[in-house]
Amino acid sequence: MKITVNKNGSELTLTPIGRLDTTTSPQLQTTVDENISGVTDLTVDLSKLIYLSSAGLRVLMNVQKVMLKQGKMRIVNVNEDIMEIFDITGLTDVFRIE
């Protein structure tokens, strides 16, 4: 998996590309840890994500906990298959999905 990082002051956009699963979720967590300091507006762009596992959801939930303390987080450009995962798990009520 590749992750595009775009940081502009206190705004951060992360775009994971490929599969977010057990083997790649630590990479996303590391990227977040390296870039989250001082961020008040986080956007996670899932337009290039083709698969999301429970391990990936766990990382997104951890990031959401951090952002509840220091700002806001939104998830954008979610395709139908990934949206179904958010719906089934009930996480559409947890995340701000646009």
ChimeraX attribute file (.defattr): number of C-alpha atoms within 10 A of each C-alpha:
attribute: neighborCount
match mode: 1-to-1
recipient: residues
	/A:1	14
	/A:2	15
	/A:3	15
	/A:4	12
	/A:5	15
	/A:6	13
	/A:7	14
	/A:8	10
	/A:9	10
	/A:10	13
	/A:11	16
	/A:12	20
	/A:13	20
	/A:14	20
	/A:15	19
	/A:16	23
	/A:17	17
	/A:18	17
	/A:19	18
	/A:20	24
	/A:21	19
	/A:22	13
	/A:23	11
	/A:24	16
	/A:25	23
	/A:26	15
	/A:27	17
	/A:28	22
	/A:29	16
	/A:30	10
	/A:31	15
	/A:32	18
	/A:33	11
	/A:34	9
	/A:35	15
	/A:36	19
	/A:37	10
	/A:38	12
	/A:39	18
	/A:40	17
	/A:41	18
	/A:42	22
	/A:43	18
	/A:44	19
	/A:45	19
	/A:46	20
	/A:47	16
	/A:48	16
	/A:49	20
	/A:50	15
	/A:51	15
	/A:52	20
	/A:53	14
	/A:54	14
	/A:55	16
	/A:56	21
	/A:57	18
	/A:58	14
	/A:59	19
	/A:60	19
	/A:61	15
	/A:62	12
	/A:63	18
	/A:64	20
	/A:65	13
	/A:66	13
	/A:67	18
	/A:68	11
	/A:69	9
	/A:70	15
	/A:71	15
	/A:72	17
	/A:73	24
	/A:74	16
	/A:75	18
	/A:76	15
	/A:77	15
	/A:78	19
	/A:79	13
	/A:80	9
	/A:81	13
	/A:82	17
	/A:83	16
	/A:84	13
	/A:85	17
	/A:86	19
	/A:87	12
	/A:88	9
	/A:89	12
	/A:90	11
	/A:91	15
	/A:92	14
	/A:93	10
	/A:94	10
	/A:95	15
	/A:96	14
	/A:97	17
	/A:98	9
